């Protein structure tokens, strides 16, 4: 008896991993200027000098992390050929969701000799962790480059960026040299740093601007050639994907994701060449997924108010006043076993937030002395998307 997968003998993908977020290209395209600035900032390492500190700025998906990995790999390879260069040690840490103590402790544990006990999670402070970090750095010696990704998410960034660059001049280090690379999605991050940190860093700043459609097309063509079988894509589909992503955020990650989903749409239809139709279908899927994630980001009560508007929309009862929304909301909340909010003001606050977020339209009504002034609301999203997302959320719990 044939199994459910027995008829799956063809695929549009030659190497699907090329379209994954984890893929690190051997060559970085359309970032020549940024690479040249990076090269100049890191070249002192080749001559046994202290590396310059570097700060990278730009929104997600613009190549900051990929370029950093590429440059540090290339630097490590070149150091092996240079007699003047010290041994190079690279430490990469994503700071999102971490405290300063967690970051320093992670660095210490990475540097400890084999079989040594980890630095304790409790009982010692951040100062103790820094002391141990310096001990281990000097024990190992050489040049150490610390790459801190999403450093704008670290609440103790000021302390980290003040402490490490001054470690040698403050007498904490004799043998080791330190360089800092900070990667931030926030262009204003430097402005939030204290004046003494800015004076200490004296960093090279590299700003990553959004890709335009031509640059994205070059990147997509390179990925498509590696990812798909021969004849696996139309050139017009690549052009369309690049144009959509350029109009949105100029984000390479978004463009590559869109191309991958387009190929998955084609394969699901039993077709093995990505066309404009597949990209358009993918665009709608990706957009729905993005909106669904935004709904999931809202509080439970806000979601229930949004679901209520969606149900009223399905019944053809919108636009609708907040009082009527409240009465239906109570039924919706109890249907999911949730205790409803008891005041109209609470419902109105959520409605105001949903309007500001672009989830709901709001109409200002004025019926004069007889009816007064009030708001009416209707959904500014596809009601099916809202109800499907809410069903998924409830069944996940």
Secondary structure, 3 states (H helix, E strand, C coil): CCCCCCCCCCCCECCHHHHCCCCCCCCCCCCHHHHHHHHHHHHHHHHCCCCCCEEEECCCCCCHHHHHHHHHHHHHHHHCCCCCCCCEEEEEEECCCCCHHHHHHHHHHHHCCCCCCCCCCCCCCHHHHHHHHHHHHHHHCEEEEEEEECHHHCCCHHHHHHHCCCCCCCCCCCCEEEEEEEEECCCCHHHHCCHHHHHHHCCEEEECCCCCHHHHHHHHHHHHHHHECCCCECHHHHHHHHHHHHHHCCCHHHHHHHHHHHHHHHHHCCCCCECHHHHHHHHHHHHHHHHHHHHHCCCHHHHHHHHHHHHHHHCCCCCEEHHHHHHHHHHHHHHCCCCCCCCHHHHHHHHHHHHHCCCEEEEEEECHHHHCEEEEEEECCCHHHHHHHHHHHHHHC
